[in-house]
Amino acid sequence: MVSFDNYECDGQITIDDWMADLESNEPKKCCGVRPWLHTTKCCHWDANKPQNYMMYYICPMCGKTVIDEIGWVKYRHGTYDKASKQALEDWNNPKSRFEIKEFNDPKNGNYPTISLDEYEEWEKLYGISYEEFRKPLIEISNRIFREKQLAKQRLGAE
């Protein structure tokens, strides 16, 4: 019987190299979860040209996104592969600047919007349906809205 204990094949990588490569293709976690890749399809007038997208990563728990030099959410544009790769690089780059924008802040009842065809992917990734995830956030949003309406009514009555 031949021993395979010290066997190495040509091009073999170590488990550490494999894990580093695996991690480089995955976004770094935030709030203990993988961030959501927010994807928007761009207008597609010419069927002969590839579909383009605008993408960025967002933490579904805290609403954190990568921002550019002037403080705007850093969208990436291009084909799905190109835009998603650039968004991943932005998210994993230690020099990237992050911010929680008011319109993304779960404390204000806001949440990432997704399309119907992404509901299954969301549930698989986070272990909760999209409807159940956003239900408490909608309640927060409604409470904040009602408080603002009452404040306006009080100001109008004075």
LUMKEKOL-558786 format. One record per atom (N, C-alpha, C): residue in three letters; x, y, z. Coordinates in steps of 0.05 Angstrom, whole numbers, plus 32768, in hexadecimal, padded with zeros to 4 digits. Layout:
% LUMKEKOL-558786
alaXYZ ...
***
This chain:
% LUMKEKOL-558786
met80117FE88000 met800080008000 met801280198000 val800C802C7FEF val801B80457FEC val801080598000 ser80228067800E ser801A807C8022 ser801680968013 phe7FFF80A38019 phe7FF980BD800D phe7FFC80D48021 asp800980CF8038 asp800B80E4804D asp801880FD8044 asn802E80FB8034 asn803D8113802C asn803A8118800E tyr8025810E8003 tyr802181117FE6 tyr8019812E7FDF glu802581397FCB glu801D81537FC0 glu801B81517FA2 cys8005815B7F97 cys8002815B7F7A cys800B81767F70 asp801181777F56 asp801A81907F4A asp800481A57F4C gly800C81BD7F55 gly7FF881D37F57 gly7FE781D17F70 gln7FED81C07F83 gln7FDD81BD7F9B gln7FDF81D67FAC ile7FC981E07FB7 ile7FCA81F77FC9 ile7FC581EE7FE5 thr7FCE81FD7FF8 thr7FCA81F78014 thr7FAD81FE801C ile7FA481F48032 ile7F8A81FB803C ile7F8882188043 asp7F9E8224804C asp7F9F82418052 asp7F9C82518039 asp7FA982498023 asp7FA682578009 asp7F8982557FFF trp7F7E823D8002 trp7F6382387FF9 trp7F4F824A8008 met7F53824B8023 met7F41825C8034 met7F448279802D ala7F5D82828028 ala7F61829E8021 ala7F5482A58007 asp7F5682937FF3 asp7F4982977FD9 asp7F2B82977FDC leu7F2182857FEC leu7F0482837FF1 leu7EFA829D7FFE glu7F0882A78011 glu7F0082C0801F glu7F0282D8800D ser7F1582D87FFA ser7F1882EF7FE9 ser7F0082F17FD5 asn7EF282DB7FD1 asn7EDB82DC7FBF asn7EC182E07FCE glu7EC382E37FE8 glu7EAB82E87FF9 glu7EAF83038007 pro7E998312800A pro7E9B832B8018 pro7E9F83278036 lys7EAF83388042 lys7EB38336805F lys7E99833B806D lys7E95832C8083 lys7E7C832E8092 lys7E7A834980A1 cys7E62835280A6 cys7E5C836A80B5 cys7E45836280C7 cys7E46836980E0 cys7E31836280F4 cys7E2C834480F5 gly7E41833580EE gly7E3F831880F0 gly7E32830A80D8 val7E2A831A80C3 val7E1D830F80AB val7E2C83188092 arg7E27830A807D arg7E3283128063 arg7E2283298059 pro7E2F833E804E pro7E1F83558043 pro7E10834C802A trp7DFB835B8025 trp7DEA8356800E trp7DF583667FF6 leu7DF683587FDE leu7DFE83667FC6 leu7DE583727FB9 his7DE3838D7FBD his7DCD839C7FB2 his7DD1839E7F94 thr7DBE83947F84 thr7DC183937F67 thr7DAA83A27F5A thr7DB083B47F47 thr7D9C83C27F38 thr7DA383BE7F1A lys7D9083B57F0B lys7D9483B27EEE lys7D9283CE7EE1 cys7DA483D37ECF cys7DA383EC7EC0 cys7D9183E87EA8 cys7D8883FE7E9D cys7D7783FD7E85 cys7D8583EE7E6F his7D7883DC7E62 his7D8483CB7E4E his7D7683CF7E33 trp7D7F83E27E23 trp7D7283E97E0A trp7D7A83D67DF3 asp7D9383CE7DF3 asp7D9D83BE7DDD asp7DA283A27DE6 ala7D92838F7DDB ala7D9583737DE2 ala7DAF83677DD9 asn7DBD83747DC7 asn7DD7836A7DBE asn7DEE83717DD1 lys7DE983827DE4 lys7DFD838A7DF7 lys7DF7837C7E12 pro7E0B83777E22 pro7E0683697E3C pro7DF6837B7E50 gln7DE7836E7E61 gln7DD8837C7E76 gln7DEC83887E89 asn7DE883A17E91 asn7DF983AE7EA5 asn7DEA83B17EBF tyr7DF983B47ED4 tyr7DEE83B67EEF tyr7DFC83CC7EFF met7DEF83D57F14 met7DFC83E57F28 met7DFA83D67F42 met7E1183D37F51 met7E1283C27F68 met7E2383CE7F7E tyr7E1C83C77F97 tyr7E2C83CD7FAE tyr7E2483B97FC4 tyr7E3583B57FD8 tyr7E2F83A47FEF tyr7E2383B68005 ile7E1183AA8014 ile7E0483B8802A ile7E0083A38041 cys7E0683AB8059 cys7E01839A8070 cys7DE3839B8076 pro7DD583858076 pro7DB88386807B pro7DB1838C8098 met7DC5838980AA met7DBF838D80C6 met7DC383AB80CE cys7DD883B880C4 cys7DDE83D380CD cys7DDB83E780B6 gly7DDA83DE809D gly7DD783F08086 gly7DF183FC807C lys7E0783F38086 lys7E2183FD807E lys7E2783F78060 thr7E31840C8052 thr7E3984098036 thr7E5484168032 val7E618410801C val7E7A841D8015 val7E7384388008 ile7E82844D800F ile7E7C84678004 ile7E9584717FF5 asp7E9184837FE2 asp7EA7848F7FD3 asp7EB284A77FE1 glu7EC384B67FD2 glu7ED284CC7FDE glu7EBF84E27FE8 ile7EA884E67FDB ile7E9684FC7FE3 ile7E7E84F27FF4 gly7E7F84D87FFC gly7E6B84CE800E gly7E5284C18001 trp7E5384BC7FE7 trp7E3D84AE7FDA trp7E4284907FDB val7E2C84817FDC val7E2E84647FDA val7E3D845D7FC0 lys7E51844C7FC3 lys7E6284457FAC lys7E56842F7F9C tyr7E4684377F88 tyr7E3B84237F75 tyr7E50841B7F61 arg7E4F84027F59 arg7E6083F87F43 arg7E4F83F17F2B his7E5983F77F14 his7E4A83F47EFB his7E5883E27EE7 gly7E4883D27EDA gly7E5383C17EC4 gly7E4383A77EC2 thr7E4E83947EB5 thr7E4183797EB3 thr7E40836E7ECF tyr7E3083597ED3 tyr7E2D834E7EEE tyr7E4883467EFA asp7E5883387EEB asp7E72832F7EF5 asp7E8483477EFC lys7E86835A7EEA lys7E9783717EEF lys7E8E83827F07 ala7E7483897F08 ala7E6A839A7F1E ala7E6B838B7F39 ser7E6583717F39 ser7E6583637F53 ser7E8283607F5D lys7E94835B7F4B lys7EB083597F53 lys7EBB83737F5E gln7EB483897F51 gln7EBD83A37F5B gln7EB083AA7F76 ala7E9683A37F79 ala7E8983A87F93 ala7E9583977FA9 leu7E9D837F7FA3 leu7EAB836D7FB6 leu7EC683797FBE glu7ED483837FAA glu7EEE838F7FB0 glu7EEB83A87FC2 asp7ED683B87FBC asp7ED183CF7FCD asp7ECB83C77FEA trp7EBA83B37FED trp7EB283AA8008 trp7EC9839F8018 asn7EDA838F800B asn7EF083818019 asn7F098393801B asn7F0A83AA800E asn7F2183BB800F asn7F2483C8802A pro7F3A83C48038 pro7F3D83D08053 pro7F3E83EE8052 lys7F4383FA803A lys7F4584178038 lys7F2A84248031 ser7F158413802C ser7EFB841E8026 ser7EEF842D803E arg7EDF84418037 arg7ED08450804C arg7EB38445804C phe7EA984428064 phe7E8E84378068 phe7E7D844B8077 glu7E63844B8071 glu7E50845C807F glu7E358450807E ile7E2584578092 ile7E09844F8093 ile7DF98468808B lys7DED84678073 lys7DDD847D8069 lys7DC2847C8076 glu7DB68493807A glu7D9C84958087 glu7D8784848079 phe7D888484805E phe7D748474804E phe7D798456804F asn7D90844E805B asn7D968431805E asn7D958428807B asp7D91843B808D asp7D95843580AA asp7D7D842680B5 pro7D81840D80BF pro7D6B83FE80CB pro7D5F840B80E3 lys7D6E841C80F1 lys7D63842B8108 lys7D4C843D8100 asn7D4C844580E6 asn7D36845580DB asn7D21844480CD gly7D24842A80CF gly7D11841880C3 gly7D17841280A6 asn7D2F8419809D asn7D3784148081 asn7D4583F9807E tyr7D4383EE8066 tyr7D4F83D38061 tyr7D5683D28043 pro7D6883C0803D pro7D6F83BC8020 pro7D5783B38010 thr7D5483BE7FF9 thr7D3E83B47FE8 thr7D49839F7FD5 ile7D39838B7FD0 ile7D4283757FBE ile7D2B836F7FAB ser7D3183627F95 ser7D1D835B7F81 ser7D1083407F88 leu7CF9833B7F7D leu7CEB83227F83 leu7CFB83097F7D asp7D0C830A7F68 asp7D1B82F37F62 asp7D3382EE7F75 glu7D3783017F88 glu7D4D82FE7F9B glu7D4382F47FB7 tyr7D2982F17FBA tyr7D1E82E97FD4 tyr7D2982CF7FDE glu7D2B82BB7FCC glu7D3582A17FD3 glu7D5382A27FDC glu7D6282B27FCD glu7D7F82B57FD3 glu7D8282C27FEF trp7D7182D67FF4 trp7D7282E4800E trp7D6D82D08025 glu7D5882C08022 glu7D5182AD8037 glu7D678298803B lys7D7382908025 lys7D89827C8027 lys7DA182888035 leu7DA682A1802F leu7DBE82AF803A leu7DBA82B68058 tyr7DA282C0805F tyr7D9E82CA807A tyr7D8D82B9808C gly7D8082A48081 gly7D7082928091 gly7D56829D809A ile7D4D82B3808D ile7D3382BF8094 ile7D2782CA807A ser7D0D82C98078 ser7D0182D3805F ser7D0482F1805F tyr7D0482FC8047 tyr7D0683198044 tyr7CEF83288052 glu7CD7831D8050 glu7CC08329805D glu7CC3832A807B glu7CCD83148087 glu7CD1831380A4 glu7CE7832680AC phe7CFC8328809C phe7D13833A80A2 phe7D09835780A3 arg7CF9835F8090 arg7CF2837C808E arg7CDA8383809F lys7CCB836F80A9 lys7CB2837580B9 lys7CB8838880D1 pro7CCC838280E2 pro7CD0839580F8 pro7CDB83B080EF leu7CE983B080D9 leu7CF383CA80CE leu7CDD83DB80C3 ile7CC983CE80B7 ile7CB283DD80AD ile7CA283E980C5 glu7CA083DA80DB glu7C9383E480F3 glu7CA283FC80FE ile7CBC83FB80FE ile7CCC84138107 ile7CC7842A80F5 ser7CC8842680DB ser7CC3843B80C8 ser7CA7844780CB asn7C93843680CF asn7C78844080D3 asn7C76845180ED arg7C8384488102 arg7C828457811B arg7C8F84728118 ile7CA68473810B ile7CB4848C8106 ile7CA2849F80F5 phe7C95849480E1 phe7C8484A480D0 phe7C6C84B080E0 arg7C60849F80F1 arg7C4984A88101 arg7C5284BE8115 glu7C6A84BB8120 glu7C7584CF8133 glu7C7984EA8124 lys7C8384E9810C lys7C88850180FC lys7C6D850E80F5 gln7C5984FE80EE gln7C3F850980E8 gln7C3285168100 leu7C35850A8117 leu7C2A85168130 leu7C3885308136 ala7C5285308133 ala7C6285498138 ala7C59855F8125 lys7C548559810C lys7C4A856D80F9 lys7C2E85788101 gln7C1D8565810A gln7C02856D8112 gln7C048580812A arg7C158579813D arg7C18858A8155 arg7C2285A6814E leu7C3585A7813B leu7C4085C18132 leu7C2A85D18124 gly7C1A85C48114 gly7C0485D18106 gly7BEE85DB8118 ala7BEA85CE812F ala7BD585D58141 ala7BDD85ED8153 glu7BF785F28155 glu7C0086088167 glu7BFF8622815A 
***
